[in-house]
Amino acid sequence: MQLYPAIDLMSGQAVRLKQGDFDQQTFFGDALTIAKRFKEDGATAIHLIDLDGAKAGEPLHLSLIADIKKETGLFVEAGGGVRNIETVEAYVGAGIDRILVGTVALEDEALLEQMIALAGDKLAVALDAKEGIVQTRGWLEASGWTLEEAMTHLIGKGIKTFLYTDISRDGMMMGPDVDGLDRLKREGVELIASGGVTTVDDVARLKEIGMDGAVVGRALLDGSLALKEVLRVC
């Protein structure tokens, strides 16, 4: 199972929110410095979300994300504000390995098809949910789609990789939604778990139920979880 240490980006800094709430922020320092530390500790991939971009509807940290890719050489999955074909082109041009889209995947089928045509399997969809309903606009609005409906629809459009975040657990250090994740598994589809992953046991459990990847954020940033320990169970 691939581990993705997570850095959410605001004003060039690494930050974590509680339950996607922009009013509940904790800053952890310079994002590039932290990414380099993850690399030194054994990470082979990293998860980067442009929170400013997610709120604005356009990427605001593309140059920083490109710098992290260039400086670390890690497999980079990145998103936040990816809502037009120009942004996808920019991410592809910057060598980003996986491009995460959210809102637009469910709102604009023609644009989604263009994105898939351009990025191919590099394009993945982030399904961020609260009480089983997919949220959009930087977690600020409910979409009306259930997780299962959204996933089935998008698989039909050609999406092969999904990142699922339970917003109620994100940044709360309360463990992942193992039962919900288990129900979302599909043959031939890569599923990455995010939200609430706090302990080595959490990561081991995700591997046990067949997750392809796990995103770990606050627990690594605040030092309550050591990256080297987590990597041993992946």
N, C-alpha and C positions, 0 to 999 in steps of 0.2 A: 504494500500500500504506500502511495506517495504522500509524504507529509509536506504541507504548505504553511510555513510560518507566515503570519499575516501582518501587513502594515497598512493601516488606513491613513490616508494623506490629507492633512489640512495645513495650509500655509507652509508647506515644505516640511512639516513635522509629522512624526508618527503619533497617531491619536487613536483612542478607542472610545466608542460610545456605549452607553447602556441602552439596550433594546432599540437601537437605531435612533435614539433621541439626541438631536444636535445640541440640546441644552445640557446634556450630561456627558461632558468631555473630560478625558484624562490624557494629557500630553506626556510623551515618553522620550522626546528628543529628536535629533536629526535623523531623518528617514534613511539616507544613504549610509550613514554610520552604522545604524542598526542592521541594515541589510548586509553590510560587510561582516558584521559580527555573526549573523546567522550563517553566512558562508563559512566562516572560520570554525564554527561549531559543528559543521558537517551537513548543513542543508544543501540540497541539490535543486530545490525549487522555492519559489516565493509567490505569495498572493498579495497583490497591491490594488487597493481601491481608492480612487480619487473622490473623496467625500465632497470636496468643494465642487467638483465637476458633476457629481450626482445631483447635487442641489441646484446647480446652475443649468444643467441640461447640456453641457458641453465640457470637454476635458480642459482642466486648468493645470494639470501636473504632468502633461505628456513628456516634457523635456526631462523632468525628474525621473519618471518611469524609464525613459530611454537611457538615462545616465546609470540607473541602478542595473539595468540589463548589461550595459557596456562594462561597467566597473566590476561586477560580480560574476558575470557569465552564467548566472543561475537560469533555470527554466522559469520564465516569468508569465504568470497569468494575471491579467490586469483588466480593470473595468472602472465604471463610474462616469456617467455622462456620455456613453457611447450610443448616440441616437441618430447618426447620419453616416452616409457612405464615406464622406471625407475623413471622418474620425477613424473608421476602420482602415482606410488606406494609410493614414498616418501611423497607426499602430503596427500594421504589417510592415511598413517602411522602416520602422524603428526596430524591427526584429523581435517584436513581442511574440511569445510562443503561443499564448492562448488569450483570446479577446472575449471578455465577458459582456454580454448585453442583457438587459433586463426588460424594462418597460416596452421598448420598441418591438420586441419579438412577438408580443401579444397584440400590439396596436396597429402595426403596419406590415401586412404580409408581403407587399411588393418590395418594401425596403429590406425586409428580412431575407427575401430571396436574393436580392442584390448583394447583401452582406455575405451570404453563404457562397455565392458565385465567386466573390472576391477572396474571401478568407478560407473557404473550405472547412476542413476539420479543425482549424484554429479557432473557429467561432464556437462559443459555448454560451448557454443561457443560464443566468443566475435566477433561480426561483426563490424569492424571499417571501416567507409566509408568516402570517400571524393567525393562530387558531384555524389553520388549514386553508386560509384564503391568501392568494398571491397578492403582495403589496407592490406598488409602483411608485414612481417619482421620488426615488431616494427614501423609500419606506414610508412615505407621507400619505399615500392614498391606497385604498383597497381597490383591487382590479375587478372583482366579481368572479374571477376564475378560481376554482379549487386547484390544489396542487396536481391531483391526478388528471383533471381535465386539461390543464395547461401542458403537462408533460406529454400526454397522449397526442395532443394537437401538434406540438412542436416536433415530436419524433416523426410524425407524418410529413412534416416540412423538411426533414433531413437533418435535424439537430441530433448529435450523437453524444454530447457531453453536457452534463448539468451540474450546477453547484446549488445545493439546497441549504438555505439558512433559515432556522427557526428564530425569528426576530425576538420572541419572548425570552430566548435563552442567550442571545448574543450579548457578550460583554458582562454576563451575569454570573459566570463561574458556577453554573448549576448542572453541567453535564449535557450531552447531546440528546436529541430526540431519536433514540435508537429504534423505537417501534415505528415511528413515522418514516424513518429512513428505510427500514426493512420493507415496508409496504411499497416504496417507490422504486425498488429495484426492477430493472427490465433487461431482458436478454440483449446483448450487443450494445448496451448503453453504458457509458461511463458516468458514475455518480460520485460526487465529492461532497462530503459532509462539512457543514460549518455551523457555528453557533453553540456556545456553552462547553466546548471541549476544554477540559480543565486539568485532568489527571492522566497519568500513564495508563491507568485502567480504562479510562474513557477511550483512549486511542486504541488500546488492545481490543476493546469491545467492538469498535467500528471495523477493525480488520476482521474480527471473528464473523461479523454478519455480512462480510463481502463488499465493504466499501472500497472504491478504487483510490480514494484520496481523503485526507482530512485537513481542514484548515484550523490552525491554532493561533490565537491572537493574544488576548490580554494575559493569559497565564504565562506565556513566554516573555512578554514585555515587562511584566512586573516582577519577574524572577521567581514566581511560585512554582514554575515548572521548568526543568532544565532540558534544553533541546536535545542534548546528547542522550539523555535517558529515554526520551520519547522515540528517538530514531531507532533505538534497540528493539522496539516492539513492532515496528512498521514492516 
